[in-house]
Amino acid sequence: MATPVGIVGYRGYSGAELVHLLERHRRVEPVLLEHREDAGSRPRPRGARGPRQAPFTPDAVKAEGIGLVFLATPADVSMALAPAMLGAGVKVVDLSGAFRLRTPERYHAWYKEPHTQPELLAEAAYGLPEFCRQRVRGARLVANPGCYPTAANLAIKPLVEAGVVDLDAGVICDAKSGVSGAGRKPSLKTSFCEVTENFSAYSILHHRHVPEVLLTSGLEEQQFSFTAQLLPIDRGILETIYVRAPRVSSASDLVDILEKRYAGEAFVRVYDAGHAPDLRAVQRTNFCDLGVVFDASTKRGVIVSAIDNLVKGAAGQAIQNMNLMLGFEESEALL
């Protein structure tokens, strides 16, 4: 028997990606949960069938036998909806930033809004499986990581843990994302005429994903410089990360650290020394691809990290977390 799982926010880009991936999952049945009275439906061809739908209420979720709900909703909406689901005994994977930080003070500092569920903020498990797998397995609320921090932490954390990065020299992360990372809600900045044939930086030094990188990587804010940039494409993130590694003699040394850390990990792929991934290698996959270039004379290292922001950066990673929480094979529906 397939386990019913609910998707709230299924009309957004991440929510739609969730539905697409879950429809090929052998152990679950996606159920579309509607939380808005004014929501319209997307037209379908005559005779087309899709996942069944249900209202988003605790009673309806219980009646449908739903064991886990994905919230692909803005942070304020997730804070309002999560308590009812948890109170009904339903596990939650939240794709917003609502529960990623550990204190309401830190949330307010970076999101510029008060946090309305501080007790859940303290409880939530951060869902980067490659580093948080054991806590995710036992959690009833998982905060799915942001797309930029996923690509950054998978590249940076093993090198910081190995002690090869000169933290006093700082770490610079130059990150570029497709427009779907901004969500489906229309805005002037993400409109076609503003984006096409253009390339722009935004939230310089104050991007709300910075504290996620700090919490996971072990870096302090003064050691990390992050710039997000908008590419005129629909999906994908490529981050170019600059470090100094004074005790390293070659790119192969850094590759060895990454390979050892991710041995046995299904979704992190490391390239040969001197080679780097591009977006085409990861689009529409749940992989994070890592490549390293190093100059021995100056001890400068460059790590290139590439993911699909809608899959490993959102829906795919959310399914990894669901699989862990429900006791399924972690890679189910993702390979």
C-alpha positions as a Markdown table, in Angstrom:
| # | Residue | x | y | z |
|---|---|---|---|---|
| 1 | Met | 0.0 | 0.0 | 0.0 |
| 2 | Ala | 1.4 | 3.4 | -1.0 |
| 3 | Thr | 1.6 | 6.0 | 1.8 |
| 4 | Pro | -0.4 | 9.2 | 1.0 |
| 5 | Val | 1.7 | 12.4 | 1.3 |
| 6 | Gly | 0.3 | 15.9 | 0.9 |
| 7 | Ile | 1.7 | 18.8 | -1.0 |
| 8 | Val | 0.7 | 22.3 | 0.0 |
| 9 | Gly | 1.8 | 25.0 | -2.5 |
| 10 | Tyr | 1.7 | 22.6 | -5.4 |
| 11 | Arg | 1.2 | 25.4 | -8.0 |
| 12 | Gly | 4.6 | 27.0 | -7.2 |
| 13 | Tyr | 7.8 | 25.9 | -9.0 |
| 14 | Ser | 9.1 | 23.8 | -6.1 |
| 15 | Gly | 5.7 | 22.4 | -5.4 |
| 16 | Ala | 5.2 | 21.4 | -9.0 |
| 17 | Glu | 8.6 | 19.8 | -9.1 |
| 18 | Leu | 7.6 | 17.8 | -5.9 |
| 19 | Val | 4.5 | 16.5 | -7.6 |
| 20 | His | 6.4 | 15.5 | -10.7 |
| 21 | Leu | 9.0 | 13.6 | -8.7 |
| 22 | Leu | 6.5 | 12.0 | -6.3 |
| 23 | Glu | 4.4 | 10.6 | -9.1 |
| 24 | Arg | 7.3 | 8.2 | -9.9 |
| 25 | His | 7.8 | 7.2 | -6.3 |
| 26 | Arg | 7.0 | 3.6 | -5.7 |
| 27 | Arg | 6.1 | 3.9 | -2.0 |
| 28 | Val | 4.0 | 7.1 | -1.8 |
| 29 | Glu | 0.9 | 8.6 | -3.4 |
| 30 | Pro | 0.9 | 12.4 | -3.7 |
| 31 | Val | -2.2 | 14.3 | -2.6 |
| 32 | Leu | -2.7 | 17.9 | -3.6 |
| 33 | Leu | -3.8 | 19.9 | -0.6 |
| 34 | Glu | -5.5 | 23.2 | -1.2 |
| 35 | His | -5.1 | 25.9 | 1.5 |
| 36 | Arg | -6.5 | 28.9 | -0.3 |
| 37 | Glu | -10.1 | 29.5 | -1.0 |
| 38 | Asp | -9.4 | 31.8 | -4.0 |
| 39 | Ala | -7.0 | 29.4 | -5.8 |
| 40 | Gly | -7.7 | 28.7 | -9.4 |
| 41 | Ser | -6.7 | 25.5 | -11.2 |
| 42 | Arg | -4.4 | 25.1 | -14.1 |
| 43 | Pro | -6.2 | 23.9 | -17.3 |
| 44 | Arg | -5.8 | 20.3 | -18.2 |
| 45 | Pro | -6.3 | 18.4 | -21.5 |
| 46 | Arg | -9.6 | 16.6 | -21.7 |
| 47 | Gly | -9.4 | 13.1 | -20.1 |
| 48 | Ala | -6.1 | 13.9 | -18.3 |
| 49 | Arg | -5.8 | 12.5 | -14.8 |
| 50 | Gly | -3.5 | 13.7 | -12.0 |
| 51 | Pro | -3.1 | 13.3 | -8.3 |
| 52 | Arg | -6.2 | 13.4 | -6.2 |
| 53 | Gln | -7.0 | 16.6 | -4.3 |
| 54 | Ala | -8.2 | 17.4 | -0.8 |
| 55 | Pro | -8.8 | 20.5 | 1.4 |
| 56 | Phe | -6.0 | 21.4 | 3.7 |
| 57 | Thr | -7.6 | 20.8 | 7.1 |
| 58 | Pro | -6.5 | 18.5 | 9.9 |
| 59 | Asp | -9.7 | 16.5 | 9.6 |
| 60 | Ala | -9.3 | 16.0 | 5.8 |
| 61 | Val | -5.6 | 15.1 | 6.2 |
| 62 | Lys | -6.5 | 12.5 | 8.8 |
| 63 | Ala | -9.4 | 11.2 | 6.6 |
| 64 | Glu | -7.0 | 10.8 | 3.7 |
| 65 | Gly | -4.5 | 8.8 | 5.8 |
| 66 | Ile | -1.7 | 11.3 | 5.0 |
| 67 | Gly | 1.4 | 10.6 | 7.0 |
| 68 | Leu | 3.6 | 13.5 | 5.9 |
| 69 | Val | 3.0 | 16.9 | 4.4 |
| 70 | Phe | 5.3 | 19.1 | 2.3 |
| 71 | Leu | 4.9 | 22.8 | 2.8 |
| 72 | Ala | 6.0 | 24.5 | -0.4 |
| 73 | Thr | 4.8 | 27.8 | 0.9 |
| 74 | Pro | 6.2 | 31.2 | 1.9 |
| 75 | Ala | 7.8 | 31.3 | 5.4 |
| 76 | Asp | 4.9 | 33.2 | 7.0 |
| 77 | Val | 2.4 | 30.7 | 5.6 |
| 78 | Ser | 4.5 | 27.7 | 6.8 |
| 79 | Met | 4.6 | 29.1 | 10.3 |
| 80 | Ala | 0.8 | 29.4 | 10.3 |
| 81 | Leu | 0.2 | 25.9 | 8.8 |
| 82 | Ala | 2.8 | 23.6 | 10.4 |
| 83 | Pro | 1.4 | 23.6 | 14.0 |
| 84 | Ala | -2.0 | 22.1 | 12.9 |
| 85 | Met | -0.3 | 19.3 | 11.0 |
| 86 | Leu | 2.1 | 18.4 | 13.8 |
| 87 | Gly | -0.8 | 18.6 | 16.2 |
| 88 | Ala | -2.7 | 16.1 | 14.0 |
| 89 | Gly | 0.3 | 13.7 | 14.2 |
| 90 | Val | 1.5 | 14.4 | 10.7 |
| 91 | Lys | 5.2 | 14.8 | 9.9 |
| 92 | Val | 6.2 | 18.0 | 8.0 |
| 93 | Val | 8.9 | 18.9 | 5.5 |
| 94 | Asp | 9.0 | 22.6 | 5.1 |
| 95 | Leu | 10.6 | 24.1 | 2.0 |
| 96 | Ser | 10.6 | 27.7 | 3.1 |
| 97 | Gly | 13.1 | 29.4 | 5.4 |
| 98 | Ala | 10.6 | 29.4 | 8.3 |
| 99 | Phe | 12.4 | 26.8 | 10.5 |
| 100 | Arg | 16.0 | 26.8 | 9.2 |
| 101 | Leu | 17.6 | 29.1 | 11.8 |
| 102 | Arg | 17.8 | 28.1 | 15.5 |
| 103 | Thr | 16.6 | 31.2 | 17.4 |
| 104 | Pro | 13.8 | 33.8 | 16.8 |
| 105 | Glu | 16.4 | 36.5 | 17.2 |
| 106 | Arg | 18.5 | 35.2 | 14.4 |
| 107 | Tyr | 15.5 | 34.7 | 12.2 |
| 108 | His | 14.4 | 38.3 | 12.8 |
| 109 | Ala | 17.9 | 39.6 | 12.1 |
| 110 | Trp | 18.0 | 38.0 | 8.7 |
| 111 | Tyr | 14.4 | 37.8 | 7.6 |
| 112 | Lys | 13.3 | 41.1 | 9.1 |
| 113 | Glu | 10.1 | 39.6 | 10.4 |
| 114 | Pro | 9.2 | 38.2 | 13.9 |
| 115 | His | 9.1 | 34.4 | 14.2 |
| 116 | Thr | 5.6 | 33.3 | 15.4 |
| 117 | Gln | 6.5 | 29.7 | 16.3 |
| 118 | Pro | 9.8 | 29.8 | 18.3 |
| 119 | Glu | 9.2 | 26.4 | 20.0 |
| 120 | Leu | 9.0 | 24.8 | 16.5 |
| 121 | Leu | 12.1 | 26.7 | 15.4 |
| 122 | Ala | 14.0 | 25.1 | 18.3 |
| 123 | Glu | 12.7 | 21.6 | 17.4 |
| 124 | Ala | 13.1 | 21.5 | 13.7 |
| 125 | Ala | 15.9 | 19.3 | 12.2 |
| 126 | Tyr | 17.9 | 21.0 | 9.4 |
| 127 | Gly | 17.5 | 18.7 | 6.4 |
| 128 | Leu | 20.9 | 18.5 | 4.6 |
| 129 | Pro | 21.0 | 14.7 | 4.6 |
| 130 | Glu | 24.7 | 14.4 | 3.8 |
| 131 | Phe | 25.4 | 16.0 | 7.2 |
| 132 | Cys | 22.2 | 15.7 | 9.2 |
| 133 | Arg | 20.9 | 12.2 | 8.3 |
| 134 | Gln | 20.5 | 10.8 | 11.8 |
| 135 | Arg | 18.5 | 13.7 | 13.2 |
| 136 | Val | 16.3 | 13.8 | 10.1 |
| 137 | Arg | 15.3 | 10.2 | 10.6 |
| 138 | Gly | 13.8 | 10.8 | 14.0 |
| 139 | Ala | 12.3 | 14.2 | 13.3 |
| 140 | Arg | 8.7 | 15.2 | 12.9 |
| 141 | Leu | 9.5 | 18.6 | 11.5 |
| 142 | Val | 12.4 | 19.1 | 8.9 |
| 143 | Ala | 13.5 | 22.4 | 7.6 |
| 144 | Asn | 14.6 | 21.8 | 4.0 |
| 145 | Pro | 17.7 | 23.8 | 3.2 |
| 146 | Gly | 17.9 | 26.7 | 0.9 |
| 147 | Cys | 19.2 | 26.2 | -2.6 |
| 148 | Tyr | 22.3 | 28.5 | -2.2 |
| 149 | Pro | 23.3 | 27.0 | 1.2 |
| 150 | Thr | 23.0 | 23.4 | -0.2 |
| 151 | Ala | 25.5 | 24.1 | -2.9 |
| 152 | Ala | 27.8 | 26.1 | -0.7 |
| 153 | Asn | 27.9 | 23.8 | 2.4 |
| 154 | Leu | 28.5 | 20.6 | 0.3 |
| 155 | Ala | 31.5 | 22.3 | -1.1 |
| 156 | Ile | 32.9 | 24.2 | 1.9 |
| 157 | Lys | 32.2 | 22.1 | 5.0 |
| 158 | Pro | 34.5 | 19.1 | 4.3 |
| 159 | Leu | 37.4 | 21.4 | 3.7 |
| 160 | Val | 36.8 | 23.4 | 6.8 |
| 161 | Glu | 36.4 | 20.2 | 8.8 |
| 162 | Ala | 39.7 | 19.0 | 7.4 |
| 163 | Gly | 41.4 | 22.2 | 8.6 |
| 164 | Val | 42.9 | 23.0 | 5.2 |
| 165 | Val | 41.2 | 26.4 | 4.7 |
| 166 | Asp | 42.9 | 29.6 | 5.9 |
| 167 | Leu | 39.9 | 31.1 | 7.7 |
| 168 | Asp | 41.7 | 34.4 | 8.3 |
| 169 | Ala | 41.9 | 34.9 | 4.6 |
| 170 | Gly | 38.2 | 34.4 | 4.3 |
| 171 | Val | 35.9 | 32.4 | 2.0 |
| 172 | Ile | 34.3 | 34.1 | -1.0 |
| 173 | Cys | 31.2 | 32.5 | -2.6 |
| 174 | Asp | 30.1 | 33.9 | -6.0 |
| 175 | Ala | 26.7 | 32.3 | -6.6 |
| 176 | Lys | 24.5 | 32.5 | -9.7 |
| 177 | Ser | 20.9 | 31.2 | -9.9 |
| 178 | Gly | 18.2 | 30.7 | -12.5 |
| 179 | Val | 15.0 | 32.8 | -12.1 |
| 180 | Ser | 12.8 | 30.0 | -10.7 |
| 181 | Gly | 14.8 | 30.4 | -7.4 |
| 182 | Ala | 12.8 | 33.6 | -6.8 |
| 183 | Gly | 9.5 | 31.7 | -6.8 |
| 184 | Arg | 6.4 | 32.0 | -9.0 |
| 185 | Lys | 5.0 | 35.2 | -7.5 |
| 186 | Pro | 5.3 | 37.9 | -10.2 |
| 187 | Ser | 7.7 | 40.8 | -9.5 |
| 188 | Leu | 9.3 | 43.5 | -11.7 |
| 189 | Lys | 12.8 | 42.2 | -11.0 |
| 190 | Thr | 12.0 | 38.7 | -12.3 |
| 191 | Ser | 9.8 | 39.8 | -15.2 |
| 192 | Phe | 10.9 | 38.7 | -18.7 |
| 193 | Cys | 12.1 | 42.2 | -19.9 |
| 194 | Glu | 14.2 | 42.7 | -16.8 |
| 195 | Val | 15.9 | 39.3 | -16.8 |
| 196 | Thr | 16.4 | 38.5 | -20.5 |
| 197 | Glu | 19.8 | 39.6 | -21.9 |
| 198 | Asn | 20.7 | 40.8 | -18.4 |
| 199 | Phe | 22.8 | 39.7 | -15.4 |
| 200 | Ser | 22.5 | 41.3 | -11.9 |
| 201 | Ala | 23.6 | 40.9 | -8.3 |
| 202 | Tyr | 21.3 | 41.3 | -5.4 |
| 203 | Ser | 21.1 | 41.2 | -1.6 |
| 204 | Ile | 24.9 | 41.8 | -1.5 |
| 205 | Leu | 26.4 | 40.8 | 1.9 |
| 206 | His | 22.9 | 40.6 | 3.4 |
| 207 | His | 21.3 | 37.6 | 1.7 |
| 208 | Arg | 19.0 | 35.6 | 4.1 |
| 209 | His | 20.7 | 32.4 | 3.1 |
| 210 | Val | 24.0 | 33.4 | 4.6 |
| 211 | Pro | 23.2 | 32.3 | 8.2 |
| 212 | Glu | 22.4 | 28.8 | 6.9 |
| 213 | Val | 25.9 | 28.5 | 5.4 |
| 214 | Leu | 27.4 | 29.7 | 8.7 |
| 215 | Leu | 25.4 | 27.3 | 10.8 |
| 216 | Thr | 26.5 | 24.3 | 8.8 |
| 217 | Ser | 29.9 | 25.1 | 7.5 |
| 218 | Gly | 31.4 | 26.3 | 10.8 |
| 219 | Leu | 32.4 | 29.7 | 9.4 |
| 220 | Glu | 31.9 | 33.0 | 11.2 |
| 221 | Glu | 30.2 | 35.8 | 9.4 |
| 222 | Gln | 33.4 | 37.9 | 9.1 |
| 223 | Gln | 35.0 | 34.9 | 7.4 |
| 224 | Phe | 32.4 | 34.5 | 4.6 |
| 225 | Ser | 31.5 | 36.8 | 1.8 |
| 226 | Phe | 28.5 | 35.8 | -0.3 |
| 227 | Thr | 27.0 | 37.4 | -3.5 |
| 228 | Ala | 23.9 | 36.1 | -5.2 |
| 229 | Gln | 23.3 | 36.8 | -8.9 |
| 230 | Leu | 20.4 | 36.3 | -11.2 |
| 231 | Leu | 21.0 | 34.4 | -14.5 |
| 232 | Pro | 18.6 | 34.8 | -17.4 |
| 233 | Ile | 17.8 | 31.0 | -17.3 |
| 234 | Asp | 14.9 | 29.1 | -15.7 |
| 235 | Arg | 16.8 | 26.8 | -13.4 |
| 236 | Gly | 20.2 | 25.8 | -11.9 |
| 237 | Ile | 22.8 | 27.2 | -9.5 |
| 238 | Leu | 26.5 | 27.4 | -10.0 |
| 239 | Glu | 28.7 | 28.7 | -7.2 |
| 240 | Thr | 32.4 | 29.6 | -7.6 |
| 241 | Ile | 34.0 | 29.5 | -4.1 |
| 242 | Tyr | 37.4 | 31.0 | -3.5 |
| 243 | Val | 39.7 | 29.8 | -0.6 |
| 244 | Arg | 43.3 | 29.9 | 0.5 |
| 245 | Ala | 44.7 | 26.6 | 1.5 |
| 246 | Pro | 48.4 | 27.1 | 2.6 |
| 247 | Arg | 49.0 | 23.5 | 3.7 |
| 248 | Val | 47.8 | 22.0 | 0.4 |
| 249 | Ser | 50.2 | 21.2 | -2.4 |
| 250 | Ser | 47.7 | 20.3 | -5.3 |
| 251 | Ala | 44.1 | 20.2 | -6.4 |
| 252 | Ser | 44.3 | 16.4 | -5.9 |
| 253 | Asp | 44.7 | 17.0 | -2.1 |
| 254 | Leu | 41.4 | 18.9 | -2.0 |
| 255 | Val | 39.7 | 16.3 | -4.3 |
| 256 | Asp | 40.8 | 13.5 | -2.0 |
| 257 | Ile | 39.2 | 15.3 | 1.0 |
| 258 | Leu | 35.9 | 15.7 | -0.9 |
| 259 | Glu | 36.0 | 12.1 | -2.2 |
| 260 | Lys | 36.6 | 10.6 | 1.3 |
| 261 | Arg | 33.8 | 12.7 | 2.8 |
| 262 | Tyr | 31.3 | 11.8 | 0.1 |
| 263 | Ala | 32.2 | 8.1 | -0.4 |
| 264 | Gly | 29.0 | 6.3 | -0.5 |
| 265 | Glu | 26.8 | 9.4 | -1.0 |
| 266 | Ala | 24.4 | 8.9 | -3.9 |
| 267 | Phe | 24.0 | 12.6 | -4.8 |
| 268 | Val | 27.4 | 14.2 | -4.5 |
| 269 | Arg | 29.7 | 13.8 | -7.5 |
| 270 | Val | 33.4 | 14.9 | -7.4 |
| 271 | Tyr | 35.3 | 15.7 | -10.6 |
| 272 | Asp | 38.9 | 15.0 | -11.4 |
| 273 | Ala | 41.4 | 17.6 | -10.2 |
| 274 | Gly | 41.4 | 20.7 | -12.5 |
| 275 | His | 37.9 | 20.0 | -13.9 |
| 276 | Ala | 34.7 | 21.8 | -13.0 |
| 277 | Pro | 31.0 | 21.1 | -13.6 |
| 278 | Asp | 28.5 | 23.2 | -15.5 |
| 279 | Leu | 24.8 | 23.6 | -15.1 |
| 280 | Arg | 23.8 | 21.1 | -17.9 |
| 281 | Ala | 25.5 | 18.4 | -15.9 |
| 282 | Val | 23.0 | 18.8 | -13.0 |
| 283 | Gln | 19.8 | 20.3 | -14.4 |
| 284 | Arg | 16.7 | 18.2 | -13.6 |
| 285 | Thr | 18.7 | 15.9 | -11.3 |
| 286 | Asn | 19.3 | 15.6 | -7.6 |
| 287 | Phe | 23.1 | 15.7 | -7.9 |
| 288 | Cys | 25.5 | 18.3 | -6.5 |
| 289 | Asp | 28.6 | 18.3 | -8.7 |
| 290 | Leu | 31.9 | 19.5 | -7.3 |
| 291 | Gly | 35.1 | 20.5 | -9.1 |
| 292 | Val | 38.4 | 21.9 | -7.8 |
| 293 | Val | 41.2 | 24.0 | -9.4 |
| 294 | Phe | 44.3 | 24.9 | -7.3 |
| 295 | Asp | 47.3 | 27.1 | -7.8 |
| 296 | Ala | 50.2 | 25.7 | -5.8 |
| 297 | Ser | 52.4 | 28.8 | -6.1 |
| 298 | Thr | 49.8 | 31.1 | -4.5 |
| 299 | Lys | 47.8 | 28.5 | -2.5 |
| 300 | Arg | 44.6 | 29.7 | -4.1 |
| 301 | Gly | 41.8 | 27.2 | -4.5 |
| 302 | Val | 38.6 | 27.4 | -6.4 |
| 303 | Ile | 35.7 | 25.0 | -5.8 |
| 304 | Val | 32.8 | 25.0 | -8.3 |
| 305 | Ser | 29.6 | 23.6 | -7.0 |
| 306 | Ala | 26.6 | 23.0 | -9.3 |
| 307 | Ile | 23.0 | 21.9 | -8.5 |
| 308 | Asp | 19.5 | 22.2 | -9.9 |
| 309 | Asn | 17.8 | 24.7 | -7.5 |
| 310 | Leu | 14.4 | 23.1 | -7.9 |
| 311 | Val | 15.7 | 19.5 | -7.3 |
| 312 | Lys | 18.7 | 19.2 | -5.0 |
| 313 | Gly | 18.0 | 22.8 | -3.9 |
| 314 | Ala | 14.3 | 22.2 | -3.1 |
| 315 | Ala | 12.0 | 19.3 | -4.1 |
| 316 | Gly | 14.6 | 16.5 | -4.6 |
| 317 | Gln | 16.2 | 17.2 | -1.3 |
| 318 | Ala | 12.8 | 17.4 | 0.4 |
| 319 | Ile | 12.1 | 13.9 | -1.0 |
| 320 | Gln | 15.4 | 12.7 | 0.4 |
| 321 | Asn | 14.3 | 13.9 | 3.8 |
| 322 | Met | 10.8 | 12.3 | 3.4 |
| 323 | Asn | 12.4 | 9.0 | 2.5 |
| 324 | Leu | 14.5 | 9.1 | 5.6 |
| 325 | Met | 11.6 | 10.2 | 7.9 |
| 326 | Leu | 9.3 | 7.4 | 6.5 |
| 327 | Gly | 12.0 | 4.7 | 6.4 |
| 328 | Phe | 12.3 | 4.4 | 2.7 |
| 329 | Glu | 15.4 | 4.0 | 0.5 |
| 330 | Glu | 16.9 | 7.5 | 0.5 |
| 331 | Ser | 17.4 | 7.6 | -3.3 |
| 332 | Glu | 13.8 | 6.4 | -4.1 |
| 333 | Ala | 12.3 | 8.5 | -7.0 |
| 334 | Leu | 15.6 | 10.5 | -7.4 |
| 335 | Leu | 17.9 | 8.2 | -9.4 |
